[in-house]
Amino acid sequence: MKRIAIIGDYIQNEESHRLIKESISDVAKELRVEIEAQWIGSDELDVSEEFLGQFDGFWFSPGSPYKDAENVLAAIEYARESGVPALGTCAGFQHMVIEFARDVLGLDDANSEENDLTCSDAVIAKLACTLMNKKESLKISGSDSILTRAIGGNELIGEYRCNYGFNEEYHSMFQNSDVIAAIVESKNGDFRGFEMKKHPFFVGTLFIPQLDFRGDSSYRIIKEFVKAVHPEEEKQEMALLKIGELASLAGVSAKALRLYESKDIIKPVKVDPETGYRFYSAEQCEIVEALVALQDMGFSLNEIRMLLQGSASKEELQVLFAKKRQALQETIWKVQAQIEEIDSLEGSLLGKKSGPSEKADTEDPMTEESSLSKPFLEMSDEERAWYLAKMVRVNPHNIRQILSEAIWL
C-alpha cells in the first residue's frame, strides 16, 4: 500500500481540506489501487529523511499561514530532490514557489509577505484583487506536460480560496528557468501554477484541483498525482485477481480454473515463483463466463479451446455446429418420446385415457393378464411395482431383480 502525507494545518469545516482525502479515495477506487492518506500538521512534522522516506507522495495543503512554514519548505525540498511525487495547492503552491526560488533560483531570502513583510524577495504577495471563492479561465503553456495530459488539453477553469498569490515581478525568472516544464497562466498572463521537468510529479497550483469534481472530468490533476504515487506497473499488479477471487466472480470453482489451465484454455497472467499462487486479470472473467456458456451448450473443453483461440477453419466450424445441432435434435426427440411415455403412464394409472381392458386376476396379481382392476393408489406395494414394471415394458426376467427397489418408489 502506498502512503501520501497531507501536510498542512487541518480545519474541520474547510471544504478544500475535507475534499483532499475524499478525492484521493475516489481516485484510488477508480484506479483500483490502495492508498493511505495521512494528515500531518505543519508544526508536528518530522522533517528527517528517515520519517519523510516513509511516504510515497506529498500533498501540501491550502491554509496559510502555516504554523511552521520552515517545516513545510523542508518537506518540499525533500520531495523535489528525492523525486517523490508532490502536489501543492493554494498555500502549498505558494510554498513550492518559495522553496524553488530559494533552492533553485538562488533567492535565499525568498518568502511570502504573509510570512515575513520585511523579506527582500517576496515571491508571494498579497493580490491586488482577491481570488477568494472565485473562478477564472486558465491556459497551460507547453503541449507535452503532465498538466496538459491530465486536463486533456491546455485550457481549464480554476477555482480559488486565496488572498495571496505569485508576485508577477518574478514571472520571467520562473518562466525562463530551464527546469520548468509548464506554467499555468490566467488570460491576463498572471502566474497560477507550474510543473517541474525531469520529476515524476512536482506540480503547484494556486487554484484548488480538489474542487474539480464540479467540472466535466472529476479530479483530473489529482488522478495524475495518484498515478505517479502508484506507477502503472504496480497498479496493474494490484489489479490482478487471485484464483479464488476469479472463481467467485465467474461462478466456477478454483478446481475448474485449474482444469481450464491444464487444457490450455485460460492461463494465469502471473504465477508467483515462490508460493505458486496464480493471478488473473479482470478481463479473464469474461472469458470464463463465455467458457461456461459454451459448456452449457454441450461443447467439450477441446472444442471450446478451438473456438476461443480461433484455431478452426470455417469448414471445421460448420461441421462442429452441424454435429451439435444434430445432437440437440436427437435429445429433443428423446425427451419428446419420454413425455409421451409419461402421458401414457398417467392415463393408465389415473384413468385419463382408456387403459388395458384385460380381465383382472385377483388371485395372482403377478400374471400377465393383470389389469387395473382397482385404483392404483389402493393397490399393495407389490401390485403397484408389478403394474409399473409391466407399463414401462420391463423385461419379465429382470422384474424380480429390481422389485425390492421398485417397492420403495
C-alpha angles and dihedrals in degrees: 000000000000121000129217122194113212104204119199144077107289119226112195100215096039109114095205089057096045092049094056095074092035092053093047090049094048093048092046090054091049092049092041094234133129117243129173113201120197127188115221122185115233091237092048096049118121104213096193116124089237091061099038089047089069091072130079095199143011131217114193104205136217119262120094144226094045117216088237111019094174091060089053092048090051091053091048090052090050092051093048096047096039096048093240114153111258133182123188120190126188103323088016090057091048092055092045087056091049093049092046092049092050103040103028106027094035098238096143095182095047113139145132123277086229090061100036125008092190099055115126095221109042098181087169115053139170110276118245087223118031119240094201109143092350135128133208141176115261137191129206119219116219122045098222107055139113090253095053091047090049094049095038091233139015102276129077144146117253125204122203145200101182147106096188128063147153117319104237091211086079096045097106092045091058096038093052094048111117092220096059112098099185142356127210114218138180121237087266091054096254115157110249105158148351144200129209126231124238094021128111090233127340107156132155125187130181087205119072113248094188086073088060090096086087091065134074096275116038123231096345099166092039090053090057089048092053090046089055091050089048107037117216097252091053091045090054091051091050090051093058118109126226117234092257092050093051091046091053094048094047096042097240135109126263086239089059091052090053089050091051088051092052089051090053092241103115121014127185114255089223137021118192105235093212103042101023089228113159123224128194135190121247089243090064089068088074090052091053091049090051090048092053091048090052091049089053088055090057101258117146121233091253090053091046091052089052091050097046095045093045091228097138126090123235091257092050091051092050091053091047094051092045091054092048091048091050092047091052091048091052089050089052091052091048092050091047090053090050091051090052091051090050090050090050093048092048091051093050096047101039100032096245088130131027107275132200113317098206117132114258119250103207093179094061116021089183097066121112090246093060111129137174095285092155134023113293094234091055093056123103118254090257093051092049092048093051093045093050090048090053094046095052091045098244111179106259090226090062097043097090091050092058099033095095089055095043093054089066095054 
